[in-house]
Amino acid sequence: MPGCFITLEGIEGSGKTTQAAALKDRLIQAGHSTVLTREPGGTEMGDRIRALLLAAHRTPMDARTECFLYLASRAQHVQEVIRPALAARQVVLCDRFTDATIVYQGCARGLPIEKLAPNLVWAADGLTPNLTFLLDLDARKGLARLSARAEINRLDRESLAFHQTVRRGYLDLARQNPERIRIVNADADPAAIGKEILNVTLSYLAPLAPNGESCVAQDCGKAR
């Protein structure tokens, strides 16, 4: 079975982290060697950057500072975790990747996409997911779910308008990349969501194994 790179995206409270963990377990049960990771983070260095990004600060973090921290975490993550796992013919599940930077730092923070694009490609070493699940949810419902969390981080505290912009950005990306990004209704029953994601994933992986066609994530010259 060749390596395959699958990402899960969505606003805060969409349930993507829960679904990513469930998908990993089900893929392993189905016989697929699977790695679950996340962004920011996924490495010792990345986890330190994650703590810095999500903590509250006395001085507001500049949007460019925030962006470059995410990209630094991704660069290490790709080289230390993702590419080695793909080379070992594993299925890599990642909780957020480049799409998140486009919508959070580009759409919501207002950084120009034309300046972001080459940096996104560089940080990801040209890597693009083979398949992305967008867990779509109304921003008000997503924020309401956060109340059950033990800790509320810096991004969780952003305004409703910020999270609504993030959601619109994700939906725009899905419309631009219909073959890669599958929209999933994150307001449905969690078990039904998990079944839908699993079925799509298994259907995607099934034709790749018998003839050995490569599913290794694409090296592209532009951000997706």
ZAMAR-837725 format. One record per residue: residue number from 1; residue in three letters; x, y, z of N, C-alpha, C, O in turn. Coordinates in nm, 2 decimals. Atoms other than C-alpha are relative to their C-alpha. Example, Ala and Ser with C-alpha at 12.3 -4.5 7.8 and 13.67 -1.06 7.14 Angstrom:
BEGIN
    k    r   neast  nnorth     nup  caeast  canorth    caup   ceast  cnorth     cup   oeast  onorth     oup
    1  ALA    0.09   -0.12    0.00    1.23    -0.45    0.78    0.09    0.12    0.00    0.19    0.12    0.07
    2  SER   -0.09   -0.11    0.00    1.37    -0.11    0.71   -0.08    0.11    0.08   -0.03    0.22    0.09
END
This chain:
BEGIN
    k    r   neast  nnorth     nup  caeast  canorth    caup   ceast  cnorth     cup   oeast  onorth     oup
    1  MET    0.09   -0.12    0.00    0.00     0.00    0.00    0.09    0.12    0.00    0.17    0.14    0.09
    2  PRO   -0.08   -0.12    0.00    0.16     0.33   -0.10   -0.05    0.10    0.10   -0.16    0.09    0.15
    3  GLY    0.03   -0.11   -0.09    0.17     0.63    0.13   -0.11    0.09   -0.05   -0.12    0.11   -0.17
    4  CYS    0.11   -0.10    0.04   -0.13     0.87    0.13   -0.02    0.10    0.11   -0.01    0.07    0.23
    5  PHE    0.00   -0.11   -0.10   -0.17     1.21    0.30   -0.14    0.05    0.00   -0.20    0.10   -0.10
    6  ILE    0.14   -0.04   -0.02   -0.52     1.29    0.44    0.00    0.11    0.11    0.05    0.08    0.22
    7  THR    0.01   -0.10   -0.11   -0.60     1.61    0.63   -0.15    0.02    0.04   -0.24   -0.01   -0.04
    8  LEU    0.13   -0.04   -0.05   -0.90     1.72    0.84    0.00    0.14    0.04    0.09    0.19    0.11
    9  GLU    0.01   -0.14   -0.02   -1.00     2.08    0.85   -0.13    0.04    0.05   -0.23   -0.03    0.04
   10  GLY    0.13   -0.05   -0.05   -1.27     2.29    1.01    0.02    0.11    0.11    0.14    0.13    0.16
   11  ILE   -0.01   -0.10   -0.10   -1.34     2.58    1.25    0.01   -0.06    0.14    0.00   -0.18    0.15
   12  GLU    0.00    0.05   -0.14   -1.30     2.56    1.62   -0.13   -0.06    0.04   -0.24   -0.01    0.01
   13  GLY    0.12    0.06   -0.04   -1.55     2.32    1.77   -0.07   -0.09   -0.10   -0.18   -0.14   -0.08
   14  SER    0.06    0.08    0.11   -1.61     2.13    1.44    0.00   -0.15    0.03   -0.07   -0.22   -0.04
   15  GLY   -0.01    0.14   -0.03   -1.51     1.80    1.59    0.11   -0.08   -0.08    0.11   -0.20   -0.08
   16  LYS   -0.10    0.07    0.08   -1.22     1.73    1.35    0.10   -0.08    0.07    0.14   -0.19    0.03
   17  THR   -0.10    0.08   -0.08   -0.98     1.62    1.62   -0.06   -0.13    0.05    0.01   -0.23    0.04
   18  THR    0.07    0.13   -0.04   -1.23     1.36    1.75   -0.01   -0.09   -0.12    0.02   -0.21   -0.10
   19  GLN    0.02    0.08    0.12   -1.30     1.24    1.40    0.13   -0.06   -0.05    0.14   -0.17   -0.10
   20  ALA   -0.13    0.04    0.05   -0.93     1.22    1.31    0.05   -0.12    0.08    0.10   -0.22    0.03
   21  ALA   -0.04    0.11   -0.08   -0.86     0.99    1.61   -0.08   -0.12   -0.03   -0.03   -0.23   -0.03
   22  ALA    0.09    0.12    0.03   -1.16     0.77    1.53    0.04   -0.06   -0.14    0.04   -0.18   -0.15
   23  LEU   -0.04    0.05    0.14   -1.05     0.75    1.16    0.13   -0.08    0.01    0.14   -0.19   -0.05
   24  LYS   -0.13    0.07   -0.02   -0.70     0.64    1.27   -0.03   -0.14    0.05    0.02   -0.24   -0.01
   25  ASP    0.03    0.14   -0.06   -0.84     0.35    1.48   -0.07   -0.09   -0.10   -0.04   -0.21   -0.11
   26  ARG    0.07    0.08    0.10   -1.07     0.24    1.20    0.08   -0.05   -0.11    0.07   -0.16   -0.17
   27  LEU   -0.09    0.04    0.11   -0.80     0.24    0.94    0.09   -0.10    0.04    0.13   -0.20   -0.03
   28  ILE   -0.09    0.10   -0.05   -0.57     0.04    1.16   -0.08   -0.13    0.00   -0.02   -0.24   -0.03
   29  GLN    0.08    0.12    0.00   -0.85    -0.21    1.21   -0.02   -0.06   -0.14   -0.03   -0.18   -0.15
   30  ALA    0.02    0.05    0.14   -0.89    -0.23    0.83    0.13   -0.04   -0.06    0.14   -0.08   -0.17
   31  GLY   -0.13    0.05    0.05   -0.52    -0.31    0.80    0.09    0.10   -0.06    0.19    0.07   -0.12
   32  HIS   -0.08   -0.11    0.06   -0.38     0.03    0.70    0.10    0.05    0.11    0.05    0.09    0.22
   33  SER   -0.10   -0.06   -0.09   -0.05     0.14    0.87   -0.03    0.15    0.00   -0.02    0.21   -0.10
   34  THR    0.05   -0.14    0.00   -0.16     0.49    0.99    0.06    0.08    0.11    0.09    0.03    0.22
   35  VAL   -0.06   -0.10   -0.10    0.00     0.79    1.16   -0.10    0.11    0.01   -0.15    0.17   -0.09
   36  LEU    0.08   -0.12   -0.03   -0.21     1.06    1.33    0.09    0.11    0.05    0.16    0.09    0.15
   37  THR   -0.08   -0.11   -0.04   -0.05     1.40    1.37   -0.09    0.13    0.00   -0.20    0.12   -0.04
   38  ARG    0.08   -0.12   -0.01   -0.16     1.76    1.41    0.09    0.13   -0.03    0.22    0.12   -0.02
   39  GLU   -0.07   -0.12    0.02   -0.07     2.12    1.33   -0.08    0.11    0.08   -0.20    0.11    0.08
   40  PRO   -0.15    0.00   -0.02    0.07     2.33    1.48    0.04   -0.11    0.10   -0.04   -0.15    0.19
   41  GLY   -0.05    0.10   -0.09    0.28     2.07    1.66    0.04   -0.12   -0.08    0.09   -0.11   -0.19
   42  GLY   -0.04    0.12    0.06    0.35     1.71    1.57    0.14   -0.04    0.02    0.18   -0.16    0.00
   43  THR   -0.14    0.03   -0.03    0.71     1.73    1.67    0.03    0.08    0.13   -0.05    0.16    0.18
   44  GLU   -0.03   -0.07   -0.12    0.89     1.84    1.99    0.01    0.15   -0.02   -0.04    0.23    0.05
   45  MET   -0.01   -0.14    0.03    0.98     2.17    1.83   -0.13    0.07   -0.04   -0.16    0.18    0.01
   46  GLY    0.13   -0.05    0.04    0.64     2.21    1.68   -0.10    0.02    0.12   -0.18    0.11    0.12
   47  ASP    0.08   -0.01   -0.12    0.47     2.15    2.02    0.04    0.12    0.08   -0.05    0.19    0.14
   48  ARG   -0.05   -0.12   -0.07    0.68     2.43    2.17   -0.06    0.12   -0.07   -0.10    0.22   -0.01
   49  ILE    0.05   -0.11    0.08    0.57     2.66    1.89   -0.16    0.01    0.02   -0.21    0.12    0.03
   50  ARG    0.14    0.00   -0.02    0.21     2.55    1.94   -0.04    0.07    0.13   -0.13    0.15    0.14
   51  ALA    0.03   -0.06   -0.13    0.22     2.65    2.31    0.01    0.15   -0.01   -0.07    0.22    0.05
   52  LEU   -0.02   -0.14    0.01    0.35     2.99    2.21   -0.12    0.06   -0.08   -0.16    0.17   -0.05
   53  LEU    0.11   -0.06    0.09    0.08     3.04    1.94   -0.13    0.00    0.08   -0.21    0.10    0.06
   54  LEU    0.14    0.00   -0.06   -0.22     2.94    2.16   -0.01    0.06    0.13   -0.12    0.08    0.18
   55  ALA    0.01   -0.07   -0.13   -0.12     3.11    2.48   -0.04    0.14   -0.01   -0.02    0.21   -0.11
   56  ALA    0.04   -0.15   -0.01   -0.26     3.45    2.58    0.13    0.08    0.02    0.22    0.04    0.10
   57  HIS   -0.12   -0.09   -0.02    0.00     3.73    2.56   -0.05    0.14    0.03   -0.16    0.19   -0.01
   58  ARG    0.03   -0.14   -0.03    0.00     4.08    2.70    0.00    0.09   -0.12   -0.09    0.17   -0.13
   59  THR   -0.01   -0.08    0.12    0.10     4.22    2.37   -0.06   -0.08   -0.12   -0.02   -0.20   -0.13
   60  PRO    0.07    0.07    0.11   -0.12     4.12    2.07    0.11   -0.05   -0.10    0.21    0.02   -0.13
   61  MET   -0.10    0.06    0.09    0.07     3.89    1.83   -0.03    0.06   -0.14   -0.14    0.05   -0.19
   62  ASP    0.01   -0.05    0.14    0.13     4.05    1.49   -0.04   -0.12   -0.09    0.01   -0.23   -0.07
   63  ALA    0.05    0.11    0.09   -0.04     3.85    1.21    0.12   -0.06   -0.08    0.11   -0.18   -0.10
   64  ARG   -0.11    0.06    0.07    0.29     3.80    1.03    0.08   -0.08    0.09    0.13   -0.19    0.05
   65  THR   -0.07    0.08   -0.10    0.46     3.68    1.34   -0.07   -0.14    0.02   -0.01   -0.24    0.02
   66  GLU    0.08    0.12   -0.01    0.17     3.43    1.39    0.02   -0.09   -0.12    0.04   -0.21   -0.10
   67  CYS   -0.02    0.08    0.12    0.20     3.32    1.03    0.13   -0.08   -0.01    0.13   -0.19   -0.04
   68  PHE   -0.13    0.06    0.02    0.57     3.26    1.03    0.02   -0.11    0.11    0.10   -0.21    0.09
   69  LEU   -0.01    0.10   -0.10    0.54     3.06    1.36   -0.07   -0.13   -0.05   -0.02   -0.24   -0.04
   70  TYR    0.07    0.12    0.06    0.28     2.83    1.19    0.09   -0.07   -0.11    0.10   -0.19   -0.11
   71  LEU   -0.08    0.05    0.11    0.51     2.79    0.89    0.12   -0.07    0.05    0.16   -0.17    0.00
   72  ALA   -0.12    0.07   -0.05    0.81     2.71    1.10   -0.03   -0.14    0.06    0.04   -0.23    0.04
   73  SER    0.04    0.13   -0.05    0.62     2.44    1.28   -0.03   -0.10   -0.11    0.01   -0.22   -0.10
   74  ARG    0.03    0.09    0.11    0.50     2.30    0.95    0.13   -0.05   -0.07    0.14   -0.17   -0.11
   75  ALA   -0.12    0.04    0.07    0.85     2.29    0.79    0.06   -0.11    0.08    0.11   -0.21    0.02
   76  GLN   -0.06    0.11   -0.08    0.98     2.08    1.08   -0.09   -0.12    0.00   -0.04   -0.24   -0.01
   77  HIS    0.09    0.11    0.00    0.67     1.87    1.08    0.01   -0.09   -0.13    0.01   -0.21   -0.12
   78  VAL   -0.01    0.07    0.13    0.69     1.78    0.71    0.13   -0.08   -0.01    0.12   -0.20   -0.05
   79  GLN   -0.13    0.07    0.01    1.06     1.68    0.73    0.02   -0.11    0.10    0.07   -0.21    0.07
   80  GLU   -0.03    0.10   -0.11    1.05     1.50    1.06   -0.11   -0.11    0.01   -0.08   -0.22    0.05
   81  VAL    0.11    0.09   -0.02    0.71     1.33    1.05   -0.07   -0.05   -0.13   -0.08   -0.16   -0.16
   82  ILE    0.09    0.03    0.12    0.50     1.35    0.73    0.08   -0.07   -0.11    0.03   -0.18   -0.15
   83  ARG   -0.07    0.06    0.11    0.75     1.28    0.46    0.06   -0.14    0.03    0.05   -0.23   -0.05
   84  PRO   -0.05    0.13   -0.03    0.92     0.99    0.64   -0.11   -0.11    0.01   -0.10   -0.22   -0.04
   85  ALA    0.11    0.09   -0.01    0.58     0.83    0.71   -0.05   -0.04   -0.14   -0.09   -0.15   -0.17
   86  LEU    0.04    0.03    0.14    0.48     0.86    0.34    0.10   -0.09   -0.07    0.06   -0.18   -0.14
   87  ALA   -0.11    0.08    0.07    0.81     0.72    0.23   -0.01   -0.15    0.05    0.03   -0.24   -0.02
   88  ALA    0.02    0.13   -0.06    0.73     0.42    0.47   -0.13   -0.06   -0.04   -0.17   -0.16    0.01
   89  ARG    0.13    0.05    0.05    0.40     0.37    0.28   -0.11    0.00    0.10   -0.20   -0.09    0.10
   90  GLN    0.11   -0.01   -0.10    0.18     0.48    0.57   -0.10    0.10   -0.05   -0.08    0.19   -0.13
   91  VAL    0.11   -0.10    0.01   -0.15     0.67    0.57    0.03    0.10    0.10    0.03    0.07    0.22
   92  VAL   -0.03   -0.10   -0.10   -0.08     1.00    0.73   -0.13    0.09    0.01   -0.18    0.14   -0.08
   93  LEU    0.12   -0.09   -0.03   -0.38     1.18    0.90    0.05    0.12    0.07    0.12    0.10    0.18
   94  CYS   -0.05   -0.12   -0.07   -0.31     1.54    0.99   -0.12    0.09    0.03   -0.20    0.12   -0.06
   95  ASP    0.10   -0.09   -0.05   -0.54     1.76    1.20    0.05    0.14   -0.04    0.13    0.20    0.04
   96  ARG   -0.03   -0.13    0.06   -0.50     2.08    0.98    0.14    0.00   -0.07    0.23   -0.07   -0.03
   97  PHE   -0.12   -0.01    0.08   -0.24     2.17    0.73    0.00    0.14   -0.07   -0.05    0.24   -0.01
   98  THR   -0.02   -0.13    0.07   -0.18     2.45    0.47   -0.14    0.07   -0.02   -0.14    0.19   -0.01
   99  ASP    0.13   -0.06    0.02   -0.56     2.51    0.41   -0.03    0.09    0.12   -0.09    0.20    0.11
  100  ALA    0.03   -0.07   -0.12   -0.58     2.63    0.77    0.08    0.14    0.00    0.02    0.24    0.04
  101  THR   -0.07   -0.12    0.01   -0.31     2.89    0.71   -0.06    0.10   -0.09   -0.06    0.22   -0.07
  102  ILE    0.06   -0.08    0.10   -0.48     3.02    0.41   -0.13    0.07    0.06   -0.14    0.19    0.04
  103  VAL    0.12   -0.06   -0.05   -0.81     3.08    0.59    0.02    0.07    0.13   -0.05    0.18    0.15
  104  TYR   -0.02   -0.07   -0.12   -0.69     3.18    0.93    0.09    0.13   -0.01    0.05    0.24    0.03
  105  GLN   -0.09   -0.11    0.02   -0.39     3.40    0.84   -0.03    0.08   -0.12   -0.01    0.20   -0.12
  106  GLY    0.03   -0.07    0.12   -0.50     3.49    0.49   -0.14    0.07    0.01   -0.15    0.19    0.01
  107  CYS    0.14   -0.05    0.00   -0.88     3.53    0.50   -0.03    0.08    0.13   -0.08    0.19    0.12
  108  ALA    0.04   -0.06   -0.13   -0.93     3.61    0.87    0.09    0.11    0.05    0.05    0.21    0.10
  109  ARG   -0.10   -0.10   -0.04   -0.61     3.80    0.95    0.03    0.10   -0.10    0.08    0.21   -0.07
  110  GLY   -0.02   -0.10    0.10   -0.60     3.97    0.62    0.13    0.01   -0.07    0.17    0.11   -0.14
  111  LEU   -0.13    0.00    0.07   -0.25     3.88    0.50   -0.03   -0.03   -0.14   -0.11   -0.12   -0.18
  112  PRO    0.02    0.01    0.15   -0.23     3.90    0.12    0.04   -0.14   -0.04    0.15   -0.19   -0.02
  113  ILE   -0.02    0.14    0.05   -0.26     3.55   -0.04    0.11    0.00   -0.09    0.19   -0.10   -0.09
  114  GLU   -0.11    0.01    0.10   -0.02     3.64   -0.32    0.14    0.00    0.07    0.23   -0.05    0.01
  115  LYS   -0.12    0.00   -0.07    0.25     3.70   -0.06    0.01   -0.13    0.09    0.12   -0.18    0.11
  116  LEU    0.00    0.13   -0.08    0.15     3.39    0.15    0.04   -0.12   -0.09    0.11   -0.21   -0.04
  117  ALA   -0.01    0.12    0.08    0.14     3.15   -0.14    0.14   -0.06   -0.01    0.15   -0.18    0.01
  118  PRO   -0.13    0.06    0.02    0.51     3.10   -0.21    0.06   -0.05    0.13    0.13   -0.15    0.14
  119  ASN   -0.04    0.05   -0.13    0.58     3.07    0.16   -0.07   -0.13    0.05   -0.01   -0.21    0.12
  120  LEU    0.08    0.12   -0.03    0.31     2.81    0.20    0.06   -0.12   -0.06    0.08   -0.23    0.00
  121  VAL   -0.07    0.11    0.08    0.47     2.60   -0.07    0.13   -0.04    0.06    0.16   -0.16    0.07
  122  TRP   -0.14    0.02   -0.05    0.82     2.64    0.07   -0.01   -0.07    0.14    0.07   -0.17    0.16
  123  ALA    0.01    0.06   -0.13    0.72     2.55    0.43   -0.05   -0.14   -0.01    0.00   -0.23    0.07
  124  ALA    0.05    0.14    0.01    0.53     2.24    0.32    0.09   -0.08   -0.09    0.06   -0.20   -0.12
  125  ASP   -0.09    0.07    0.09    0.82     2.14    0.09   -0.08   -0.05   -0.12   -0.05   -0.16   -0.17
  126  GLY    0.07    0.04    0.12    0.57     2.13   -0.20   -0.11   -0.10    0.02   -0.17   -0.15   -0.07
  127  LEU    0.09    0.11   -0.03    0.34     1.88   -0.02   -0.14    0.05    0.00   -0.17    0.15    0.06
  128  THR    0.14   -0.02    0.01   -0.03     1.88   -0.10   -0.08   -0.12    0.05   -0.04   -0.23    0.00
  129  PRO    0.07    0.12   -0.04   -0.28     1.64    0.07   -0.07   -0.06   -0.12   -0.11    0.01   -0.22
  130  ASN    0.07    0.08    0.11   -0.43     1.37   -0.15   -0.15    0.02    0.02   -0.23    0.03   -0.07
  131  LEU    0.14   -0.01   -0.03   -0.77     1.41    0.03   -0.01    0.08    0.13    0.06    0.07    0.22
  132  THR    0.03   -0.09   -0.11   -0.91     1.67    0.27   -0.15   -0.01    0.04   -0.23    0.00   -0.05
  133  PHE    0.13   -0.01   -0.05   -1.22     1.65    0.49   -0.02    0.13    0.07    0.05    0.16    0.16
  134  LEU    0.04   -0.12   -0.06   -1.38     1.98    0.57   -0.12   -0.02    0.09   -0.23   -0.04    0.03
  135  LEU    0.12    0.01   -0.09   -1.60     1.95    0.88   -0.06    0.13    0.01   -0.02    0.22    0.09
  136  ASP    0.07   -0.13    0.00   -1.84     2.23    0.82   -0.10    0.02    0.10   -0.19   -0.07    0.12
  137  LEU    0.09   -0.03   -0.11   -2.03     2.39    1.11   -0.02    0.15    0.01    0.07    0.23   -0.01
  138  ASP    0.02   -0.14   -0.03   -2.20     2.72    1.18    0.09    0.05    0.11    0.11   -0.02    0.21
  139  ALA   -0.10   -0.06   -0.10   -1.96     2.94    1.37   -0.06    0.01    0.14    0.01   -0.01    0.24
  140  ARG    0.07   -0.02   -0.13   -2.21     3.01    1.65    0.00   -0.13    0.07    0.02   -0.14    0.19
  141  LYS    0.01    0.13   -0.06   -2.25     2.64    1.71    0.14   -0.05    0.04    0.16   -0.11    0.15
  142  GLY   -0.13    0.04   -0.03   -1.88     2.58    1.70    0.05    0.07    0.13    0.11    0.00    0.21
  143  LEU   -0.04   -0.07   -0.12   -1.81     2.85    1.96   -0.08   -0.05    0.12   -0.02   -0.05    0.23
  144  ALA    0.08    0.05   -0.11   -2.09     2.71    2.18    0.06   -0.13    0.05    0.06   -0.15    0.17
  145  ARG   -0.06    0.12   -0.04   -1.92     2.38    2.18    0.13    0.02    0.09    0.16   -0.07    0.17
  146  LEU   -0.13   -0.03   -0.07   -1.60     2.54    2.32   -0.02    0.01    0.15    0.07    0.00    0.22
  147  SER    0.03   -0.02   -0.14   -1.77     2.61    2.65    0.02   -0.13    0.08    0.04   -0.12    0.20
  148  ALA   -0.02    0.13   -0.08   -1.73     2.24    2.74    0.15   -0.03    0.01    0.19   -0.12    0.08
  149  ARG   -0.14    0.03   -0.01   -1.35     2.26    2.70    0.06    0.05    0.13    0.01    0.15    0.19
  150  ALA   -0.06   -0.04   -0.13   -1.13     2.27    3.01    0.08    0.13   -0.02    0.09    0.21    0.08
  151  GLU   -0.08   -0.12    0.02   -0.91     2.54    2.85   -0.04    0.07   -0.13   -0.07    0.00   -0.23
  152  ILE    0.03   -0.08    0.12   -0.99     2.82    2.61    0.13    0.07   -0.05    0.19    0.14    0.03
  153  ASN   -0.13   -0.06    0.04   -0.69     2.92    2.40   -0.02    0.13   -0.07   -0.13    0.18   -0.08
  154  ARG    0.01   -0.13    0.06   -0.61     3.24    2.22   -0.09    0.01   -0.12   -0.16    0.11   -0.14
  155  LEU    0.09    0.00    0.12   -0.78     3.15    1.89   -0.15   -0.02    0.04   -0.23    0.04   -0.02
  156  ASP    0.14    0.02   -0.05   -1.09     3.03    2.08   -0.07    0.13    0.04   -0.19    0.15    0.02
  157  ARG    0.06   -0.13   -0.05   -1.13     3.38    2.22   -0.03    0.10   -0.11   -0.08    0.21   -0.08
  158  GLU    0.03   -0.09    0.10   -1.15     3.54    1.88   -0.15    0.02   -0.02   -0.23   -0.06    0.02
  159  SER    0.14   -0.04    0.01   -1.48     3.71    1.78   -0.07   -0.09   -0.09   -0.02   -0.17   -0.17
  160  LEU    0.08    0.07    0.09   -1.77     3.55    1.61    0.03    0.03   -0.14    0.03   -0.06   -0.23
  161  ALA   -0.03   -0.04    0.14   -1.70     3.75    1.30    0.13   -0.06   -0.05    0.13   -0.10   -0.17
  162  PHE   -0.12    0.06    0.04   -1.35     3.61    1.29   -0.02   -0.15   -0.04    0.02   -0.19   -0.15
  163  HIS    0.02    0.14    0.03   -1.47     3.25    1.30   -0.10   -0.02   -0.12   -0.09   -0.11   -0.19
  164  GLN    0.08    0.01    0.11   -1.74     3.32    1.05    0.08    0.02   -0.13    0.05   -0.04   -0.23
  165  THR   -0.09   -0.02    0.12   -1.47     3.45    0.81    0.08   -0.12   -0.03    0.10   -0.16   -0.14
  166  VAL   -0.07    0.12    0.02   -1.27     3.14    0.87   -0.09   -0.10   -0.07   -0.04   -0.17   -0.16
  167  ARG    0.09    0.10    0.06   -1.57     2.92    0.78   -0.02    0.04   -0.15   -0.01   -0.05   -0.23
  168  ARG    0.01   -0.04    0.14   -1.63     3.12    0.46    0.12   -0.03   -0.08    0.11   -0.07   -0.20
  169  GLY   -0.12    0.02    0.07   -1.27     3.09    0.37    0.02   -0.15   -0.03    0.06   -0.19   -0.14
  170  TYR    0.00    0.14    0.02   -1.29     2.71    0.41   -0.09   -0.04   -0.11   -0.05   -0.12   -0.20
  171  LEU    0.10    0.03    0.10   -1.60     2.69    0.20    0.05    0.04   -0.14    0.02   -0.03   -0.24
  172  ASP   -0.05   -0.05    0.12   -1.44     2.90   -0.07    0.11   -0.10   -0.06    0.12   -0.13   -0.17
  173  LEU   -0.10    0.10    0.04   -1.14     2.66   -0.08   -0.06   -0.13   -0.05   -0.01   -0.19   -0.14
  174  ALA    0.07    0.13    0.05   -1.37     2.36   -0.11   -0.06    0.02   -0.13   -0.05   -0.07   -0.22
  175  ARG    0.06   -0.03    0.14   -1.54     2.52   -0.41    0.11    0.00   -0.10    0.09   -0.04   -0.22
  176  GLN   -0.11   -0.01    0.09   -1.20     2.58   -0.56    0.07   -0.13   -0.02    0.14   -0.15   -0.13
  177  ASN   -0.07    0.13    0.01   -1.07     2.23   -0.50   -0.10   -0.12    0.03   -0.08   -0.19    0.12
  178  PRO    0.11    0.10   -0.03   -1.38     2.00   -0.53    0.05   -0.15    0.00   -0.01   -0.23    0.06
  179  GLU   -0.04    0.13    0.01   -1.18     1.69   -0.62    0.08   -0.04    0.13    0.08   -0.16    0.16
  180  ARG   -0.08    0.03   -0.12   -0.96     1.71   -0.31   -0.08    0.02    0.13   -0.07   -0.07    0.22
  181  ILE    0.07   -0.04   -0.13   -1.18     1.87   -0.04   -0.14   -0.05    0.00   -0.22   -0.01   -0.08
  182  ARG    0.13    0.05   -0.02   -1.49     1.68    0.07   -0.07    0.07    0.12   -0.01    0.07    0.23
  183  ILE    0.07   -0.07   -0.11   -1.74     1.88    0.28   -0.09   -0.10    0.08   -0.16   -0.17    0.02
  184  VAL    0.08    0.08   -0.08   -1.89     1.70    0.57   -0.08    0.08    0.10   -0.03    0.18    0.16
  185  ASN    0.08   -0.07   -0.09   -2.18     1.82    0.78    0.04   -0.03    0.14    0.00   -0.14    0.19
  186  ALA   -0.05    0.02   -0.14   -2.03     1.86    1.13   -0.11    0.01    0.10   -0.08    0.00    0.22
  187  ASP    0.11   -0.01   -0.09   -2.37     1.92    1.28   -0.08   -0.13    0.01   -0.18   -0.14    0.08
  188  ALA    0.07    0.13   -0.01   -2.48     1.56    1.22    0.05   -0.08    0.12    0.13   -0.04    0.19
  189  ASP   -0.03    0.09   -0.11   -2.46     1.27    1.46    0.15   -0.04   -0.02    0.19   -0.08   -0.13
  190  PRO   -0.14    0.03    0.01   -2.09     1.20    1.54    0.03   -0.14   -0.06    0.13   -0.15   -0.14
  191  ALA   -0.02    0.14    0.05   -2.12     0.83    1.46   -0.02    0.00   -0.15    0.05   -0.07   -0.23
  192  ALA    0.03   -0.01    0.14   -2.27     0.91    1.12    0.11    0.08   -0.08    0.14    0.04   -0.19
  193  ILE   -0.11   -0.07    0.06   -2.00     1.16    1.05    0.12   -0.09   -0.02    0.19   -0.09   -0.12
  194  GLY   -0.12    0.09    0.01   -1.73     0.90    1.13   -0.02   -0.10   -0.10    0.08   -0.14   -0.17
  195  LYS    0.03    0.10    0.10   -1.90     0.65    0.91    0.02    0.05   -0.14    0.08   -0.01   -0.23
  196  GLU   -0.02   -0.06    0.13   -1.91     0.89    0.62    0.15    0.02   -0.04    0.19   -0.01   -0.15
  197  ILE   -0.14   -0.03    0.02   -1.55     0.99    0.66    0.08   -0.13   -0.03    0.16   -0.14   -0.12
  198  LEU   -0.06    0.13    0.01   -1.44     0.62    0.69   -0.03   -0.05   -0.14    0.06   -0.10   -0.21
  199  ASN    0.04    0.05    0.13   -1.64     0.52    0.38    0.07    0.07   -0.12    0.12    0.00   -0.21
  200  VAL   -0.07   -0.08    0.11   -1.49     0.80    0.16    0.15   -0.04    0.00    0.20   -0.06   -0.11
  201  THR   -0.14    0.03   -0.01   -1.14     0.72    0.29    0.03   -0.14   -0.06    0.12   -0.16   -0.14
  202  LEU   -0.02    0.13    0.05   -1.17     0.35    0.22   -0.02   -0.02   -0.15    0.05   -0.09   -0.22
  203  SER    0.03    0.00    0.14   -1.32     0.41   -0.12    0.12    0.06   -0.08    0.15    0.02   -0.19
  204  TYR   -0.12   -0.07    0.06   -1.02     0.64   -0.20    0.12   -0.09    0.00    0.19   -0.10   -0.10
  205  LEU   -0.12    0.09   -0.01   -0.76     0.39   -0.08   -0.01   -0.13   -0.08    0.09   -0.18   -0.12
  206  ALA    0.02    0.13    0.06   -0.91     0.08   -0.23    0.06   -0.03   -0.13    0.13   -0.13   -0.15
  207  PRO   -0.06    0.03    0.13   -0.81     0.11   -0.59    0.15    0.02   -0.01    0.21   -0.01   -0.11
  208  LEU   -0.14   -0.03    0.00   -0.46     0.22   -0.50    0.09   -0.13    0.03    0.20   -0.14   -0.02
  209  ALA   -0.08    0.11   -0.05   -0.34    -0.10   -0.34    0.03   -0.11   -0.10    0.14   -0.16   -0.12
  210  PRO   -0.02    0.12    0.08   -0.39    -0.38   -0.60    0.11    0.02   -0.11    0.19   -0.07   -0.13
  211  ASN   -0.10   -0.02    0.10   -0.18    -0.23   -0.88    0.12    0.08    0.04    0.21    0.11   -0.05
  212  GLY   -0.12   -0.07   -0.05    0.06    -0.03   -0.67    0.01    0.14   -0.05    0.12    0.20   -0.04
  213  GLU   -0.01   -0.14    0.05   -0.03     0.31   -0.82    0.04    0.09    0.12   -0.01    0.07    0.23
  214  SER   -0.04   -0.08   -0.11    0.13     0.58   -0.61   -0.10    0.10    0.04   -0.17    0.17   -0.04
  215  CYS    0.10   -0.10   -0.06   -0.09     0.78   -0.38    0.08    0.10    0.08    0.03    0.19    0.15
  216  VAL   -0.08   -0.09   -0.08    0.21     0.97   -0.23   -0.04    0.14   -0.04   -0.05    0.18   -0.15
  217  ALA    0.05   -0.13    0.02    0.11     1.33   -0.18    0.08    0.08   -0.11    0.20    0.06   -0.13
  218  GLN   -0.06   -0.07    0.12    0.17     1.56   -0.48    0.10    0.10    0.04    0.08    0.17    0.14
  219  ASP   -0.09   -0.11   -0.01    0.46     1.79   -0.50   -0.04    0.10   -0.10   -0.04    0.08   -0.22
  220  CYS    0.06   -0.09    0.09    0.31     2.10   -0.64    0.08    0.13    0.01    0.16    0.16    0.10
  221  GLY   -0.07   -0.13    0.00    0.44     2.44   -0.74   -0.08    0.12    0.04   -0.04    0.23    0.03
  222  LYS    0.09   -0.11   -0.05    0.16     2.64   -0.59   -0.08   -0.05    0.12   -0.10   -0.17    0.14
  223  ALA    0.08    0.03   -0.12   -0.04     2.66   -0.27   -0.14   -0.04   -0.05   -0.19    0.01   -0.15
  224  ARG    0.13    0.04    0.03   -0.38     2.49   -0.27   -0.10    0.05    0.10   -0.22    0.03    0.09
END
